[in-house]
């Protein structure tokens, strides 16, 4: 858990130091991804910490639900652009995720040969 928190803090520091428009938590996740790629697997400490955190993943939806309840009237006024943005962002995310997965599979198969 300390390693995950350290990467998060490092990401926050990088974001603040360079004035990047990317949140530090995203930079920390990218650093974790690079480290996991270099190691070629998931260390047991990271696996156990992430399993513990995943148990509470549903709690991340509570702020979104509260936001919808609090700003429901505002959302009703802008439902069309909001809906279009959500659908387009979802499609874009699915497309990018599928492309990354296809490239990852292709790379792993080429390494096996």
N, CA and C atoms as a LAMMPS dump frame, in Angstrom:
ITEM: TIMESTEP
0
ITEM: NUMBER OF ATOMS
339
ITEM: BOX BOUNDS ff ff ff
-5.0000000000000000e+02 5.0000000000000000e+02
-5.0000000000000000e+02 5.0000000000000000e+02
-5.0000000000000000e+02 5.0000000000000000e+02
ITEM: ATOMS id mol type element x y z
1 1 1 N 0.828 -1.187 0
2 1 2 C 0 0 0
3 1 3 C 0.87 1.248 0
4 2 1 N 1.996 1.18 0.692
5 2 2 C 2.898 2.336 0.75
6 2 3 C 3.44 2.655 -0.643
7 3 1 N 3.711 1.615 -1.427
8 3 2 C 4.194 1.838 -2.788
9 3 3 C 3.158 2.525 -3.66
10 4 1 N 1.906 2.116 -3.532
11 4 2 C 0.832 2.75 -4.303
12 4 3 C 0.66 4.214 -3.888
13 5 1 N 0.69 4.459 -2.581
14 5 2 C 0.584 5.837 -2.098
15 5 3 C 1.787 6.664 -2.54
16 6 1 N 2.961 6.046 -2.539
17 6 2 C 4.163 6.746 -2.991
18 6 3 C 4.073 7.146 -4.455
19 7 1 N 3.574 6.259 -5.288
20 7 2 C 3.414 6.586 -6.71
21 7 3 C 2.371 7.676 -6.902
22 8 1 N 1.316 7.638 -6.101
23 8 2 C 0.308 8.699 -6.175
24 8 3 C 0.916 10.047 -5.804
25 9 1 N 1.686 10.069 -4.698
26 9 2 C 2.321 11.314 -4.277
27 9 3 C 3.348 11.791 -5.298
28 10 1 N 4.091 10.875 -5.884
29 10 2 C 5.053 11.235 -6.919
30 10 3 C 4.336 11.844 -8.117
31 11 1 N 3.224 11.242 -8.506
32 11 2 C 2.432 11.779 -9.598
33 11 3 C 1.908 13.168 -9.29
34 12 1 N 1.439 13.369 -8.064
35 12 2 C 0.969 14.698 -7.647
36 12 3 C 2.105 15.712 -7.704
37 13 1 N 3.28 15.297 -7.262
38 13 2 C 4.439 16.19 -7.295
39 13 3 C 4.84 16.56 -8.715
40 14 1 N 4.839 15.574 -9.597
41 14 2 C 5.178 15.826 -11.005
42 14 3 C 4.16 16.763 -11.635
43 15 1 N 2.893 16.52 -11.367
44 15 2 C 1.831 17.359 -11.927
45 15 3 C 1.95 18.798 -11.436
46 16 1 N 2.197 18.977 -10.143
47 16 2 C 2.307 20.321 -9.579
48 16 3 C 3.587 21.016 -10.037
49 17 1 N 4.694 20.279 -10.063
50 17 2 C 5.986 20.876 -10.421
51 17 3 C 6.01 21.372 -11.867
52 18 1 N 5.484 20.573 -12.766
53 18 2 C 5.514 20.932 -14.18
54 18 3 C 4.246 21.656 -14.639
55 19 1 N 3.276 21.835 -13.739
56 19 2 C 2.039 22.524 -14.085
57 19 3 C 1.252 21.804 -15.164
58 20 1 N 1.23 20.486 -15.086
59 20 2 C 0.55 19.689 -16.104
60 20 3 C -0.966 19.716 -15.9
61 21 1 N -1.724 19.657 -16.995
62 21 2 C -3.181 19.635 -16.852
63 21 3 C -3.718 18.243 -16.514
64 22 1 N -2.832 17.295 -16.285
65 22 2 C -3.211 15.918 -15.964
66 22 3 C -3.153 15.748 -14.446
67 23 1 N -4.186 15.162 -13.844
68 23 2 C -4.157 14.95 -12.386
69 23 3 C -2.993 14.057 -11.973
70 24 1 N -2.484 14.316 -10.792
71 24 2 C -1.367 13.535 -10.278
72 24 3 C -1.695 12.063 -10.121
73 25 1 N -2.937 11.755 -9.806
74 25 2 C -3.32 10.349 -9.655
75 25 3 C -3.197 9.603 -10.985
76 26 1 N -3.497 10.28 -12.083
77 26 2 C -3.363 9.647 -13.4
78 26 3 C -1.887 9.434 -13.722
79 27 1 N -1.056 10.397 -13.386
80 27 2 C 0.385 10.25 -13.611
81 27 3 C 0.924 9.102 -12.763
82 28 1 N 0.463 9.01 -11.509
83 28 2 C 0.87 7.907 -10.64
84 28 3 C 0.468 6.556 -11.212
85 29 1 N -0.746 6.466 -11.792
86 29 2 C -1.182 5.214 -12.418
87 29 3 C -0.325 4.883 -13.638
88 30 1 N 0.048 5.907 -14.399
89 30 2 C 0.914 5.657 -15.557
90 30 3 C 2.288 5.163 -15.103
91 31 1 N 2.802 5.726 -14.016
92 31 2 C 4.076 5.25 -13.475
93 31 3 C 3.957 3.803 -13.007
94 32 1 N 2.851 3.471 -12.341
95 32 2 C 2.62 2.093 -11.906
96 32 3 C 2.557 1.16 -13.107
97 33 1 N 1.883 1.591 -14.164
98 33 2 C 1.79 0.779 -15.378
99 33 3 C 3.169 0.52 -15.965
100 34 1 N 4.004 1.548 -16.033
101 34 2 C 5.36 1.393 -16.574
102 34 3 C 6.168 0.421 -15.715
103 35 1 N 6.065 0.568 -14.401
104 35 2 C 6.801 -0.326 -13.498
105 35 3 C 6.335 -1.766 -13.665
106 36 1 N 5.024 -1.979 -13.761
107 36 2 C 4.507 -3.341 -13.934
108 36 3 C 4.935 -3.926 -15.272
109 37 1 N 4.984 -3.101 -16.31
110 37 2 C 5.446 -3.583 -17.613
111 37 3 C 6.918 -3.972 -17.557
112 38 1 N 7.72 -3.175 -16.873
113 38 2 C 9.149 -3.471 -16.766
114 38 3 C 9.394 -4.727 -15.93
115 39 1 N 8.593 -4.918 -14.883
116 39 2 C 8.748 -6.111 -14.041
117 39 3 C 8.221 -7.367 -14.733
118 40 1 N 7.254 -7.178 -15.629
119 40 2 C 6.698 -8.323 -16.336
120 40 3 C 5.648 -9.078 -15.545
121 41 1 N 5.179 -8.519 -14.472
122 41 2 C 4.153 -9.174 -13.658
123 41 3 C 3.725 -8.272 -12.526
124 42 1 N 2.83 -8.774 -11.715
125 42 2 C 2.319 -7.991 -10.594
126 42 3 C 2.94 -8.525 -9.309
127 43 1 N 3.701 -7.701 -8.597
128 43 2 C 4.266 -8.145 -7.32
129 43 3 C 3.152 -8.481 -6.324
130 44 1 N 3.422 -9.391 -5.418
131 44 2 C 2.402 -9.84 -4.476
132 44 3 C 1.899 -8.706 -3.593
133 45 1 N 2.771 -7.792 -3.203
134 45 2 C 2.35 -6.663 -2.373
135 45 3 C 1.354 -5.774 -3.086
136 46 1 N 1.604 -5.501 -4.36
137 46 2 C 0.694 -4.674 -5.151
138 46 3 C -0.623 -5.419 -5.361
139 47 1 N -0.544 -6.715 -5.595
140 47 2 C -1.757 -7.51 -5.815
141 47 3 C -2.637 -7.521 -4.567
142 48 1 N -2.04 -7.714 -3.4
143 48 2 C -2.851 -7.763 -2.183
144 48 3 C -3.425 -6.386 -1.842
145 49 1 N -2.642 -5.33 -2.057
146 49 2 C -3.15 -3.977 -1.784
147 49 3 C -4.284 -3.624 -2.737
148 50 1 N -4.118 -3.973 -3.998
149 50 2 C -5.162 -3.642 -4.967
150 50 3 C -6.42 -4.477 -4.733
151 51 1 N -6.259 -5.728 -4.32
152 51 2 C -7.438 -6.543 -3.989
153 51 3 C -8.218 -5.931 -2.831
154 52 1 N -7.496 -5.414 -1.846
155 52 2 C -8.158 -4.773 -0.712
156 52 3 C -8.921 -3.535 -1.163
157 53 1 N -8.338 -2.751 -2.067
158 53 2 C -8.991 -1.536 -2.551
159 53 3 C -10.186 -1.849 -3.448
160 54 1 N -10.098 -2.914 -4.218
161 54 2 C -11.181 -3.262 -5.135
162 54 3 C -12.467 -3.645 -4.409
163 55 1 N -12.348 -4.085 -3.16
164 55 2 C -13.538 -4.415 -2.387
165 55 3 C -14.435 -3.196 -2.193
166 56 1 N -13.834 -2.019 -2.208
167 56 2 C -14.577 -0.782 -1.955
168 56 3 C -14.807 0.033 -3.221
169 57 1 N -14.663 -0.579 -4.378
170 57 2 C -14.826 0.119 -5.647
171 57 3 C -16.218 0.725 -5.802
172 58 1 N -17.237 0.049 -5.309
173 58 2 C -18.609 0.543 -5.434
174 58 3 C -18.8 1.873 -4.707
175 59 1 N -17.983 2.134 -3.702
176 59 2 C -18.09 3.401 -2.967
177 59 3 C -17.764 4.598 -3.854
178 60 1 N -17.032 4.382 -4.941
179 60 2 C -16.691 5.483 -5.838
180 60 3 C -17.909 6.02 -6.574
181 61 1 N -18.984 5.255 -6.621
182 61 2 C -20.192 5.705 -7.302
183 61 3 C -21.071 6.581 -6.403
184 62 1 N -20.798 6.614 -5.116
185 62 2 C -21.602 7.417 -4.19
186 62 3 C -21.512 8.91 -4.516
187 63 1 N -20.318 9.491 -4.718
188 63 2 C -20.276 10.921 -5.052
189 63 3 C -21.018 11.25 -6.353
190 64 1 N -20.94 10.387 -7.342
191 64 2 C -21.651 10.63 -8.597
192 64 3 C -23.157 10.611 -8.369
193 65 1 N -23.629 9.673 -7.585
194 65 2 C -25.06 9.599 -7.282
195 65 3 C -25.546 10.818 -6.515
196 66 1 N -24.745 11.265 -5.556
197 66 2 C -25.106 12.463 -4.797
198 66 3 C -25.109 13.68 -5.718
199 67 1 N -24.144 13.763 -6.619
200 67 2 C -24.094 14.872 -7.562
201 67 3 C -25.312 14.913 -8.46
202 68 1 N -25.754 13.761 -8.895
203 68 2 C -26.96 13.699 -9.736
204 68 3 C -28.181 14.146 -8.939
205 69 1 N -28.241 13.736 -7.677
206 69 2 C -29.378 14.141 -6.853
207 69 3 C -29.359 15.644 -6.573
208 70 1 N -28.194 16.186 -6.278
209 70 2 C -28.096 17.598 -5.926
210 70 3 C -28.309 18.486 -7.146
211 71 1 N -27.718 18.102 -8.283
212 71 2 C -27.786 18.923 -9.489
213 71 3 C -28.765 18.365 -10.516
214 72 1 N -29.766 17.656 -10.058
215 72 2 C -30.743 17.046 -10.954
216 72 3 C -31.442 18.036 -11.858
217 73 1 N -31.826 19.176 -11.33
218 73 2 C -32.524 20.182 -12.138
219 73 3 C -31.614 20.749 -13.212
220 74 1 N -30.371 20.986 -12.862
221 74 2 C -29.415 21.496 -13.849
222 74 3 C -29.205 20.466 -14.947
223 75 1 N -29.087 19.205 -14.556
224 75 2 C -28.896 18.15 -15.552
225 75 3 C -30.101 18.007 -16.477
226 76 1 N -31.285 18.255 -15.966
227 76 2 C -32.474 18.204 -16.82
228 76 3 C -32.437 19.29 -17.894
229 77 1 N -31.841 20.425 -17.557
230 77 2 C -31.734 21.518 -18.527
231 77 3 C -30.734 21.209 -19.638
232 78 1 N -29.721 20.411 -19.325
233 78 2 C -28.655 20.14 -20.306
234 78 3 C -28.536 18.638 -20.58
235 79 1 N -29.663 17.94 -20.575
236 79 2 C -29.624 16.486 -20.719
237 79 3 C -29.101 16.046 -22.072
238 80 1 N -29.422 16.751 -23.15
239 80 2 C -28.99 16.312 -24.477
240 80 3 C -27.473 16.409 -24.648
241 81 1 N -26.834 17.565 -24.41
242 81 2 C -25.382 17.602 -24.556
243 81 3 C -24.666 16.669 -23.586
244 82 1 N -25.229 16.528 -22.381
245 82 2 C -24.617 15.619 -21.411
246 82 3 C -24.697 14.176 -21.899
247 83 1 N -25.849 13.793 -22.415
248 83 2 C -26.021 12.428 -22.921
249 83 3 C -25.099 12.157 -24.106
250 84 1 N -25.01 13.115 -25.018
251 84 2 C -24.125 12.952 -26.179
252 84 3 C -22.676 12.822 -25.716
253 85 1 N -22.271 13.657 -24.752
254 85 2 C -20.898 13.594 -24.249
255 85 3 C -20.613 12.25 -23.586
256 86 1 N -21.562 11.74 -22.815
257 86 2 C -21.368 10.45 -22.136
258 86 3 C -21.263 9.32 -23.156
259 87 1 N -22.143 9.31 -24.15
260 87 2 C -22.118 8.251 -25.165
261 87 3 C -20.825 8.317 -25.978
262 88 1 N -20.434 9.511 -26.414
263 88 2 C -19.199 9.639 -27.207
264 88 3 C -17.964 9.268 -26.389
265 89 1 N -17.924 9.706 -25.129
266 89 2 C -16.785 9.358 -24.28
267 89 3 C -16.714 7.853 -24.045
268 90 1 N -17.869 7.213 -23.87
269 90 2 C -17.898 5.761 -23.678
270 90 3 C -17.409 5.041 -24.924
271 91 1 N -17.885 5.456 -26.083
272 91 2 C -17.451 4.832 -27.334
273 91 3 C -15.954 5.043 -27.578
274 92 1 N -15.478 6.244 -27.3
275 92 2 C -14.054 6.528 -27.456
276 92 3 C -13.216 5.669 -26.511
277 93 1 N -13.668 5.552 -25.269
278 93 2 C -12.959 4.724 -24.292
279 93 3 C -12.949 3.262 -24.708
280 94 1 N -14.071 2.758 -25.168
281 94 2 C -14.129 1.367 -25.632
282 94 3 C -13.204 1.15 -26.828
283 95 1 N -13.201 2.089 -27.757
284 95 2 C -12.341 1.965 -28.928
285 95 3 C -10.866 1.967 -28.573
286 96 1 N -10.478 2.886 -27.703
287 96 2 C -9.073 2.955 -27.287
288 96 3 C -8.693 1.718 -26.496
289 97 1 N -9.574 1.274 -25.599
290 97 2 C -9.289 0.069 -24.806
291 97 3 C -9.146 -1.155 -25.696
292 98 1 N -10.008 -1.287 -26.698
293 98 2 C -9.923 -2.426 -27.616
294 98 3 C -8.64 -2.374 -28.422
295 99 1 N -8.245 -1.189 -28.857
296 99 2 C -7.002 -1.049 -29.615
297 99 3 C -5.797 -1.405 -28.76
298 100 1 N -5.763 -0.898 -27.534
299 100 2 C -4.647 -1.216 -26.63
300 100 3 C -4.597 -2.712 -26.346
301 101 1 N -5.754 -3.322 -26.149
302 101 2 C -5.8 -4.772 -25.888
303 101 3 C -5.308 -5.559 -27.092
304 102 1 N -5.731 -5.167 -28.294
305 102 2 C -5.294 -5.871 -29.502
306 102 3 C -3.789 -5.753 -29.687
307 103 1 N -3.255 -4.561 -29.439
308 103 2 C -1.805 -4.369 -29.571
309 103 3 C -1.075 -5.181 -28.511
310 104 1 N -1.607 -5.211 -27.287
311 104 2 C -0.98 -5.992 -26.214
312 104 3 C -0.971 -7.477 -26.541
313 105 1 N -2.069 -7.983 -27.061
314 105 2 C -2.128 -9.4 -27.428
315 105 3 C -1.138 -9.7 -28.54
316 106 1 N -1.084 -8.818 -29.533
317 106 2 C -0.152 -9.012 -30.644
318 106 3 C 1.296 -9.007 -30.145
319 107 1 N 1.617 -8.08 -29.24
320 107 2 C 2.982 -8.021 -28.699
321 107 3 C 3.311 -9.247 -27.866
322 108 1 N 2.356 -9.713 -27.051
323 108 2 C 2.638 -10.891 -26.228
324 108 3 C 2.795 -12.14 -27.081
325 109 1 N 2.038 -12.231 -28.167
326 109 2 C 2.199 -13.391 -29.051
327 109 3 C 3.526 -13.341 -29.788
328 110 1 N 3.973 -12.143 -30.16
329 110 2 C 5.264 -12.048 -30.862
330 110 3 C 6.41 -12.362 -29.916
331 111 1 N 6.266 -12.084 -28.625
332 111 2 C 7.308 -12.417 -27.649
333 111 3 C 7.388 -13.927 -27.411
334 112 1 N 6.241 -14.614 -27.551
335 112 2 C 6.204 -16.064 -27.318
336 112 3 C 6.906 -16.816 -28.442
337 113 1 N 6.924 -16.226 -29.627
338 113 2 C 7.543 -16.917 -30.768
339 113 3 C 8.996 -16.865 -30.678
